Every structure is written in structure tokens, then in C-alpha cells.
Amino acid sequence: MKLKLARTAIGNKPKIIEIEKLEEDLEKRSIFYFDKDNSDKDIKGLIEYFTQKEFSVYAREIKFGLNEDDYLYEVHIVR
């Protein structure tokens, strides 16, 4: 499964990361930010993937502007 990480600037395109690479990065950090271009289905798939591997996962939408489209996903993944 491929997911798009949150943009670092408004004009930039989001970087794509494989879920396996994300799992490797868990040794370094446990909070990830994903772009609004990811579907709810993708985020739910991410939660299900790590829940099956016995991780605790917490995900939420963070709104950072007045527009409906100004949001990103914050996901915490811990063992």
C-alpha cells in the first residue's frame, strides 16, 4: 500500500511512502503526518494493517485553516 506524506509547503507535491518503509521508520519515530489526498479508505487500511501486527494506532484529522480542504491526517503508531 502506498500513502502520501504531508506536504512540507503548499506548492509542493506530497511524497509517496510504502507501508513497509513506514514500518521500518517506526524504530525512529511514532508520529506520522499524511496528506489530505489520501482517502479515508487508505487511512483505515493503514490502521488495520498495524492493528493486525499488534500495534496501537490513533489517527485523527487536523484542520489548519478555515477552508474545508485545509486538513491533514496525524497518525500515532506505538507497540
N, C-alpha and C positions, 0 to 999 in steps of 0.2 A: 504494500500500500504506500502511496506517495502522498505527502502532505506539504502544504506551503507554509513556510515560516513567516512570521510577521515582517512587514516591510520596515526597513530602518529609516526611510524617508518617503514622503508622499509620492514623489515621482518615480521611485524605484519599483522594480518588479519583485515579487516575493521569490525567495529561494526555495527550491524543492528539496525535500529530505525523505529518504526511505525510512520506513518504520524500524527496520533492523539497525540502521545507523543511529536512530533515536535511542534505541535500547542500549547501544554501546555508550552513548553520551550520558546515560544515567549515572555512571560512576563519577562524573564530574559535576553534574547539576541535576536538579529535580523539577525545576520550573521551566516550562516552555511556553512561548507565545506563538500563536498561529494566526495566519491571515484570514480575513473575512471571506476570501474566495473559496475557502474550504467549506464543503457542505456540512450540514448538521449530521448527515449520514456518515461522513468521513470522521468527524469528531467522535461520534458514538462508536464507530468501528475501532478507533484508537483506544477508547475507554474499555471496550470489550476485550481487545487484544491483550492489554496489560492486566486486566482483571483476571483473565484466564491464567495468566502467569503468576498469579497471587501477589500482584502489586495493589496498593491503594491508589485510586485515581480520583482527583477532584477537578472538575472543569467548569468554567463559567465564561460568560461574555462580559467584556469590559467595554463600556461606551466611553469615548473620549471626546465627543463633540455633540453638537445639537442635532446634527443630521442623523437620520435612521441608519445610514450606511457607515457611520463612524464608530466602528467597533472592531475588536479582535478577540480571540479566544485565549484564555490563560488556562494552562493545564499543569497540575501538580501530580507527579508520579513518584511514589515512595514505596519501599519494600516493607 
